[in-house]
Amino acid sequence: MNKLPLKLMLTVVAVSVFYASQVYTQESPTTYEATRLRITEGPEIERVDPDFAIITWTSNNPRGSPEHYAIVRYGTNPTKLNQTAKSPIRLNPSHSHIVFRVRMDNLKPRTTYYYTVDSMGADGKGDGVETVVKHFTTPY
């Protein structure tokens, strides 16, 4: 029995396993962190009704986990933002900026709400772009 084909076959298998392990260990393009994450537009009120509001903002791409969340922390007291609204978003590594959009439900009419915005990865780690406290008032 000729041993060359067996050696050749073992070499092919070894090379295949090596290259396959290289492919499986490569990180996605979204795993690299942005050098300086910052909000480039907003946050601003897209819409406000008596019982809900939508807040939007744009930041440079936070990278990291492709699964991200837009976060709004809010409340009726500017020093006690004890409610949270979040919206899932999937990062696109080819985009330099990301538009975040969050809907806050079950608001009360004629009430002033204070809020900050941030974003976080699926691991729960915030991106660190939280803003100063802003406010809006729901209509009648």
N, C-alpha and C positions, 0 to 999 in steps of 0.2 A: 504494500500500500504506500503510495506516494505521500510524504508528509508535507510537502510544499503547499498543496491546497489547504490543509488544515492550518498551517502557520498563517497563510494568507487570510483564511477565514477568521482566525483569532485576531489578527491585526486589524482587519476591517471592523470586527465587533468592538475591539478596544478603542479604535479611533471614533467609531460611531457613538459609543458611550461617552467619550471625552467631549465631543462636540455637542452632544445632546445635553450634557450637564452644563456646558457653557451657556446654551440657549436658555435653559430653565433658571439659571442664576442671574441672568441679566435683569436689571431693573427697568421698569417702564419709564418713558420720558417724563412722566409726571411726578417721579419720586424726588427730583432735585428741587431744593428750596429756592424761592426767590431771594435775591440778595437783600432787597429792602422792600418789604411789603407796605403799600400805602393805598389809601382811598384816593382815587383820581377824580371822581365826580360824586357829589351828594354827600351824605344821604339826603334824599328829598322825598316828599310825600307825592306819590303817584296819584293816589285817590284817597279821599276820606269821606265816609258816609256816617250816618248816626251809629251804626253798629260794627263797622269794620274800617280798617285803613290798610293801604298797601304802601310800603316803603321800598325804595330802590337805591342802589349805589353801585359804583364801579370801582374796582381795584385792579392793580396789576395782578397777574396770575399768581396765586399763592403756591402753585405746584403741590408737591406732596401727594397725598392720597387722591386718586381721581374722584372719590366720593367725598363731597364736601357739603356743608350746610351754611346757609345764610342765617344769621342769628340777630334777633331784635330783643333786647331786654327793655322792659317798659313798666310803667306804673303811674299812679296819679300823684306821687310825691317824688320830686327830682332827686332826693337822697335815698329813696327806697324803690328801686326798680326790681320788684319782686315777681314779675311775670315774664315769661319767655315765649317767643314765637320763633319757629324755625322752618326753613324750607330747604329740601334737598336740591343739590345741584351736582352735575358731573362736569369736572374740569376737562377742558380740551387743551392738550399740551401745545398745540400749534397756535393758540390764541395768546396774545400778550396781555389782554385785559379780560376780566370776567364781570358780567352784570349780575348782581344779586338782587333778588326780589322776594319780599316776605309779606304775607297777608296776616294781619292781626285781627282775630275775630272776637265776638262777644264784648265789644266795647259799649260804653254807655253814651247816649246822646248828651250834647252840651257839656262835655267833660274834657278837661285838659289832660293830655297824656304826655309824659316825658319819656325819652328813649335814647338808647345808644345802639349802635350796630357793630357787629363783628362777624367773623366767619370761622369755621373750624373744620378740621378733617374728620373722617369717620372714626378715628381713634379718640375723639373728644378733646383733642388738643386745639386750643384757640390759635388763630393766626396772628393775634396781637395787633389788630387794626381798629380796636374799639375807639369810638369817637367821643367827643364831648357830649354832654347831655343836651338834646334838642327837644322841642315840644311841638304839639299841634292840638287843636281843639275840634272835637267831633261836632257836626251841626245838629240841628233839631231833628 
